[in-house]
């Protein structure tokens, strides 16, 4: 994968991406995203404007940042894009220029096809950075890409701030119409850490792709030293209080993305 190298404006701004929670979505991506010619709607929040291509961040526009696929250096060291890719209801402690998502904005994310596709693209870019890929866009099944274990280890063991980015992503998926993606993601990470699955319930008939689990689990280093798995499980353990505390979801956020309704 390519991408624009060295385009990161905030290279060492912060060592972590925490406290905030992330969201990621965008789905069956069109061949090319069309340039935004519409005038910004003054009623749109800035997160919607960004995803419509009407607002440019310090790191660039949504189309600029989607060119970063495969640019693992910038995806690792830049600290100002993740909040834009995965807006959620938490204020970032690491990017003062980003603004927390509002329930009105999340409704737009769930119901605007182009935004939903772009959100899915953001998710695919980030999990590729992790050495993972979506095996099924409908169910959210994820697994490792061939040779992805080095990227996954680097992201979650060598550079543990990405453990906090996972929280941002889970909280973003949960309110932007991609809640069904949260359990498969944590389920796979549980296998990579524990070597088995015990704590995540997947929908009946859910297919786990053996192709995405070739070789040994590669996050065993996190078994005893890290509480990250226990924290990620709070999003998907079926406990409503845990879920609400970690996502701030409102009832309307249970709505599925338009991509699952089309």
C-alpha positions as CSV (number, residue, x, y, z in Angstrom):
1,X,0.0,0.0,0.0
2,X,1.1,3.5,-0.6
3,X,-0.3,6.8,0.5
4,X,1.3,10.1,1.0
5,X,4.4,9.9,3.2
6,X,5.5,12.5,5.6
7,X,2.2,14.4,5.3
8,X,1.5,14.3,9.0
9,X,1.2,17.7,10.6
10,X,1.2,16.6,14.3
11,X,3.8,13.9,14.3
12,X,4.7,13.7,18.0
13,X,1.9,15.8,19.4
14,X,0.9,13.2,21.9
15,X,1.9,9.7,22.9
16,X,-1.6,8.5,23.4
17,X,-5.1,8.6,22.0
18,X,-7.1,7.8,25.1
19,X,-10.0,8.6,27.3
20,X,-11.8,9.3,24.1
21,X,-13.5,6.4,22.4
22,X,-13.4,5.9,18.6
23,X,-15.8,5.1,15.9
24,X,-15.2,3.8,12.5
25,X,-17.4,3.3,9.6
26,X,-17.9,3.5,5.9
27,X,-18.9,0.6,3.8
28,X,-19.2,-0.7,0.3
29,X,-16.9,1.9,-1.0
30,X,-17.6,3.5,-4.4
31,X,-14.7,3.4,-6.8
32,X,-13.9,7.1,-6.1
33,X,-15.4,9.5,-3.8
34,X,-17.0,12.4,-5.6
35,X,-15.7,15.9,-4.7
36,X,-18.0,17.9,-2.5
37,X,-19.6,20.7,-4.4
38,X,-22.4,21.3,-2.0
39,X,-22.2,24.3,0.3
40,X,-21.6,23.5,3.9
41,X,-24.9,23.3,5.7
42,X,-24.6,25.6,8.7
43,X,-26.8,23.1,10.7
44,X,-24.3,20.3,10.1
45,X,-21.8,19.7,12.9
46,X,-18.2,19.7,12.0
47,X,-17.9,15.9,12.1
48,X,-20.6,15.7,9.4
49,X,-18.9,18.5,7.4
50,X,-15.6,16.6,7.6
51,X,-17.2,13.4,6.3
52,X,-19.0,15.3,3.5
53,X,-15.7,16.7,2.4
54,X,-16.6,20.2,3.4
55,X,-14.2,20.7,6.3
56,X,-10.4,20.2,6.2
57,X,-8.5,19.3,9.4
58,X,-4.9,20.0,10.2
59,X,-4.1,16.7,8.6
60,X,-6.2,17.2,5.5
61,X,-9.6,16.4,4.2
62,X,-11.4,13.1,4.4
63,X,-10.2,12.3,0.8
64,X,-6.6,13.3,1.7
65,X,-6.6,11.1,4.8
66,X,-8.1,8.1,2.9
67,X,-5.0,8.2,0.8
68,X,-3.1,7.1,3.9
69,X,-4.2,3.4,3.4
70,X,-1.0,1.4,3.8
71,X,1.0,4.4,5.0
72,X,1.6,2.7,8.3
73,X,4.1,5.3,9.5
74,X,1.7,8.2,9.4
75,X,-1.1,6.1,10.8
76,X,1.1,5.3,13.7
77,X,2.8,8.6,14.5
78,X,0.1,11.1,13.6
79,X,-2.3,11.9,16.5
80,X,-4.8,14.2,14.9
81,X,-6.7,12.0,12.4
82,X,-8.1,9.2,14.6
83,X,-10.7,11.6,16.2
84,X,-11.9,12.6,12.8
85,X,-12.1,9.1,11.4
86,X,-13.9,7.8,14.5
87,X,-16.0,10.5,16.1
88,X,-17.8,9.6,19.3
89,X,-19.5,11.3,22.2
90,X,-16.2,11.7,24.2
91,X,-14.0,14.8,24.0
92,X,-10.5,14.0,22.9
93,X,-7.8,14.7,25.5
94,X,-5.2,14.7,22.7
95,X,-6.7,16.7,19.8
96,X,-8.1,20.0,20.9
97,X,-9.2,20.8,17.4
98,X,-11.6,17.9,17.2
99,X,-15.1,18.1,18.5
100,X,-17.1,15.4,20.2
101,X,-19.9,13.9,18.1
102,X,-23.5,14.9,18.8
103,X,-26.5,12.6,18.7
104,X,-27.9,14.7,15.8
105,X,-24.6,14.1,13.9
106,X,-24.6,10.3,14.6
107,X,-28.1,10.2,13.1
108,X,-26.7,11.7,9.9
109,X,-23.8,9.2,9.9
110,X,-26.3,6.3,10.1
111,X,-28.6,7.7,7.4
112,X,-26.3,9.3,4.8
113,X,-25.1,6.6,2.4
114,X,-22.0,8.5,1.3
115,X,-20.9,9.3,4.8
116,X,-21.5,5.7,5.8
117,X,-19.4,4.4,3.0
118,X,-16.6,6.8,3.9
119,X,-16.9,5.7,7.6
120,X,-16.5,2.1,6.5
121,X,-13.4,3.1,4.5
122,X,-11.9,4.7,7.6
123,X,-12.5,1.5,9.5
124,X,-10.9,-0.6,6.8
125,X,-7.9,1.7,6.6
126,X,-7.3,1.4,10.4
127,X,-7.8,-2.3,10.7
128,X,-5.4,-2.8,7.8
129,X,-2.9,-0.7,9.8
130,X,-3.5,-3.3,12.6
131,X,-2.8,-6.2,10.2
132,X,-6.4,-7.2,10.0
133,X,-9.1,-7.0,7.4
134,X,-12.9,-7.3,7.0
135,X,-13.8,-10.8,5.8
136,X,-17.5,-9.9,5.7
137,X,-18.9,-6.4,5.5
138,X,-22.3,-7.5,6.4
139,X,-21.4,-9.3,9.6
140,X,-18.3,-7.4,10.5
141,X,-16.2,-10.6,10.6
142,X,-12.5,-9.6,10.9
143,X,-9.3,-11.6,10.9
144,X,-5.6,-11.2,10.2
145,X,-4.2,-10.6,6.8
146,X,-1.4,-12.9,5.7
147,X,1.7,-11.6,7.3
148,X,-0.3,-9.2,9.4
149,X,1.0,-10.4,12.8
150,X,4.0,-8.1,12.8
151,X,1.7,-5.0,12.3
152,X,-0.7,-6.2,14.9
153,X,2.1,-6.8,17.5
154,X,3.7,-3.4,16.7
155,X,0.4,-1.6,17.0
156,X,-0.9,-3.1,20.2
157,X,2.2,-4.2,22.1
158,X,5.1,-2.1,20.9
159,X,2.9,1.1,20.7
160,X,0.3,0.7,23.4
161,X,-1.4,4.0,22.7
162,X,-3.3,2.1,20.0
163,X,-5.0,0.2,22.8
164,X,-6.7,3.5,23.6
165,X,-7.5,4.1,20.0
166,X,-9.4,0.8,20.0
167,X,-11.7,2.3,22.6
168,X,-12.4,5.3,20.5
169,X,-13.2,3.1,17.5
170,X,-15.5,0.8,19.5
171,X,-17.4,3.8,20.9
172,X,-17.7,5.2,17.4
173,X,-18.9,2.0,15.8
174,X,-21.5,1.7,18.6
175,X,-23.3,5.0,17.8
176,X,-22.8,5.4,14.1
177,X,-24.7,2.5,12.9
178,X,-22.0,-0.2,13.0
179,X,-22.6,-1.6,16.4
180,X,-22.7,-5.1,14.8
181,X,-19.0,-4.7,14.1
182,X,-17.9,-4.3,17.7
183,X,-18.3,-7.9,18.9
184,X,-16.5,-9.5,15.9
185,X,-13.6,-7.1,16.4
186,X,-13.2,-7.8,20.2
187,X,-13.8,-11.5,19.5
188,X,-10.8,-11.6,17.2
189,X,-8.6,-9.6,19.5
190,X,-9.6,-11.9,22.4
191,X,-8.3,-14.9,20.3
192,X,-5.1,-13.1,19.5
193,X,-4.5,-12.4,23.2
194,X,-6.0,-15.4,25.0
195,X,-5.7,-18.1,22.3
196,X,-9.4,-19.0,22.7
197,X,-12.8,-17.3,22.8
198,X,-14.8,-17.3,26.0
199,X,-16.3,-13.9,26.7
200,X,-17.8,-12.6,23.4
201,X,-21.1,-13.8,22.2
202,X,-21.5,-13.6,18.4
203,X,-24.9,-13.8,16.6
204,X,-26.1,-17.3,15.8
205,X,-24.7,-18.5,12.4
206,X,-21.8,-16.1,12.5
207,X,-18.9,-17.3,10.5
208,X,-15.4,-16.9,11.9
209,X,-13.0,-17.2,9.0
210,X,-10.2,-19.7,9.6
211,X,-8.2,-17.9,7.0
212,X,-7.9,-14.9,9.4
213,X,-6.5,-17.1,12.2
214,X,-3.5,-18.7,10.5
215,X,-0.6,-19.4,12.8
216,X,-0.4,-18.7,16.5
217,X,-2.1,-15.9,18.3
218,X,0.3,-13.0,18.3
219,X,-0.8,-10.8,21.2
220,X,0.0,-13.2,24.0
221,X,2.3,-10.6,25.5
222,X,-0.9,-8.8,26.6
223,X,-2.3,-11.7,28.6
224,X,-1.1,-10.7,32.0
225,X,0.4,-7.3,31.8
226,X,-2.5,-5.4,30.2
227,X,-6.1,-4.7,31.1
228,X,-6.9,-3.8,27.5
229,X,-8.9,-6.9,26.7
230,X,-11.0,-6.5,29.9
231,X,-11.6,-2.9,28.9
232,X,-12.6,-3.8,25.3
233,X,-15.0,-6.4,26.6
234,X,-17.0,-3.7,28.4
235,X,-18.3,-2.7,25.0
236,X,-19.6,-6.1,24.0
237,X,-20.3,-8.1,27.2
238,X,-24.0,-7.6,27.1
239,X,-24.1,-5.5,30.3
240,X,-26.1,-2.4,29.4
241,X,-24.5,-0.3,32.1
242,X,-21.0,-1.1,30.9
243,X,-22.0,-0.3,27.3
244,X,-23.6,3.0,28.2
245,X,-20.7,4.1,30.4
246,X,-18.2,3.5,27.6
247,X,-20.2,4.8,24.6
248,X,-22.7,7.4,26.1
249,X,-25.1,5.9,23.5
250,X,-28.7,7.3,23.4
251,X,-31.6,5.0,22.5
252,X,-31.7,6.2,18.8
253,X,-28.1,5.0,18.3
254,X,-29.3,1.4,18.2
255,X,-30.4,2.2,14.6
256,X,-28.4,0.2,12.0
257,X,-26.4,2.0,9.3
258,X,-28.2,2.7,6.0
259,X,-25.6,0.3,4.5
260,X,-27.3,-2.6,6.2
261,X,-30.8,-1.4,5.2
262,X,-30.2,-0.7,1.5
